[in-house]
Amino acid sequence: MCRHLAFLGPPTPLATLISAPDHGLLRQSWSPRLQRNGTMNADGFGVGWYAADDPLPARYRRAVPMWTDQSFADVARVTSSGAVLAAVRSATTGTTPDEAAAAPYTSGKWLFSHNGRIDDWPRSAEDLAATLPPARLLALEARVDSALLWALVLHRLDSLDSAADALAHVVTAATAASTGRYNFLLTDGDTIAATTAGDTLFWRSDARGTVVASEPSDDDADWHEVPDRSLLVATPHAVDISPIHPAETEAP
Ligand code: GLN
């Protein structure tokens, strides 16, 4: 399924993170190395980033393959940020192909991405959808499993203390309701929270900052793989990984 990436660190050109690396997100859009499901990520892409002195992120999303968008190449060359979340999309069957379905999703300070799928969508998602207030369902930006999962995360962000708790709760609820894959990335520009549930995730942290990504963007030896069913919390200088414990993440 899709490939995604989050970054925290010193202001860095988007191109340095996304298009310049030998196996960065741009290359992963047509030739991912570790993708288990699907072969290409040509159904759109999105990049969200934070500018200095503005807590709300900017987004650039398109429904076309990243490699066809020369305007993005220009934007990425001249735009630097210290907090970025980006994704290239391989659309799940039966979901909308529009730009509105391309991650990252946003609300206020948050950026969110889902790498995976709810199997047998939309039938199997009825139980999950039923836990949401109707207003949140009506506010879904697109008809896609990831938008429903984002609504569930947002709903939990209202009641749980941390982004990590909200993600762990939704992974637990989703895996109980339906088989599927639930690798999430969530950031507010200061911290990254991520989950692994069915797909790959790697991280690297050094003087250039911290990157959390579906797969390494180069052959450096300092990429670390995250075990399945983990919760990762990252700052520009530190990464913490813990198992997702269903019992500890029940709703209050
Ligand atoms: N299910 C999501 C979508 O259709 C994510 C797909 C993916 O991870 N490839 O966009």
Boltz pocket constraint, residues with backbone or C-beta under 6 A from the ligand:
constraints:
  - pocket:
      binder: B
      contacts: [[A, 1], [A, 2], [A, 3], [A, 37], [A, 38], [A, 88], [A, 89], [A, 90], [A, 91], [A, 92], [A, 93], [A, 95], [A, 101], [A, 114], [A, 115], [A, 116], [A, 117], [A, 118], [A, 144], [A, 145], [A, 146]]
      max_distance: 6.0
